[in-house]
Amino acid sequence: MRKVIITAALTGGIHGKEANPNLPEQPDEIVQQALESREAGAAVVHVHVRDAQGRPTGDVAIFKQVHDRIKAQSDVIVQLTTGGGLGVPIEERLRITEVRPEMCSLNMTTVCFTFGGKENFYQNFPSDIDAFAGRMLELGIKPELECYSLEAVEEIERLIKKGLVAKPYYVNLVFGIPAQGAIRANPRNLMAMVERLPEGALFNVCAAGPWQLPLSTMSMILGGQARVGMEDNVYYAKGRLATGNAELVARTARIAKELGLEMASPDEAREMLGLPARRA
């Protein structure tokens, strides 16, 4: 059976408990939901953190606390965001690599988010991307290349030519975020993104809102991986809020089994991603 990596995106950097009171914001909540997501079938947890007021932050001390507590209690792969959140300075985002997790996200394009009628510029210039990729390569951190558009997929080739990413390339195809410069969520666009991937790349798919379930399922059918979680979708079904990240992971794990797939364990995911074996 083919193995599939499930990633749980626990918190995110935009909406908070006003969207769903079960969204984890503080370290105790994030650690607990990471452990629950691992038990439900996730091999990777994607981590953002918040300050005491629930605002997105790039505070390295908070990231390190959450990272170390999860690693002390679980074999799950901890993937820290370098996206931070709207308004987090890019220098602060880069400092997150100081925690030295196994994986970090690496955003591959600049976009303009449009939330609540406001325009929020989210900077990821080529020089920024190169700096993030170079630091991760230096520290032995596996980047997950976050692609919001076809143009972002093309940007991967530039990193490959510069020797800033190593095989196997791991690409996260992102759909349906409310931003200028981001691609809409639908099956046709997913197929177009997959067809443009570098040869031999592994791909993951995440989609916002109600598209999370169909596109993560389609990804698994196409030979890819799946990302689910409350960063991207706070609902389990129309009109019914998710009780937590583990509930969303468990559903995708059930679907994977029905498709004849097996969930990759964290150690199996490490092998697939070219990560070093976990230290005891």
C-alpha positions, 0 to 999 in steps of 0.5 A: 500500500502507498503511504500518505503523509497527513499534516495537521495545520493547528492554528494559523496566523489569521483567525482566532477563537472568534471563528471557532472557540476550539482553535488552539492559541496558547501553548498548552492548547497547541501542544495538546492538539498536536498530540491528539492529531498525532494519535488521529493519524497525522505525521506532521504538525504545522505550528503557528503561535500566538501571544498572550492576547491571541495575536499572531507572533514570531516570538522565538521563545514561544515557538521553542517552548511549543516545539520542545514540549511536543518533541518531548512527548511525541515522535511527530514531525514539527513543522514551524511556520516562517509565515508568522502572521499578517504584520509579523516583520520578515526579520522576525519570521526568519529568526524562527529557524533558530529553533532548528525544527526538522521542517519549516514552511517557505512561502514562495510568492508575495500576495495581498490578503484581503480580509474584512475589506482591508488589504494586507501586503504579505512580503516574500520577495525573491531575495527574502525567499533566497534568504529563508532557503539558504538558512534552512539549507545551512541548518539542515531544515527541510523546507515545505515550499508553499505555492499559492499560484502557478507562478509560485510553482515556477519560482521553485525552479529558480531555487533549484538552479541556485542550489538552495533546495535539495531533493526530494522537493516537498511542495504544498499547493495552497488553494482558495485563500482570499488574496490577490496573487492566489489561485482559486480552489477547484479541481482544474486548478489543482491538476494544473498545479500538479502538472507544473511541479518539478520532476520527482517532487512530492506534493501536499495540498491544503485548501481553505474553507469547504474546499479542504475536504474535496481537494485533500481527498483529490490530492491523495487520489493523485498520489499526493499528501493531505493537509487538514486542520483549523488553520485552513478550515474551522468547520467539520461540516456546513454549520457545524464547527470542528471540535478540534484538529484531531477530528479533521485528521481522523476523517482524512485518515478514514478516507485514506483507508477507504482509498486503499492507502496507509497513513505514514507514521512520522518515521516513515514520513521522515524517510519519504521526505529525506529527513534524518532518522529521529534521534531517540 
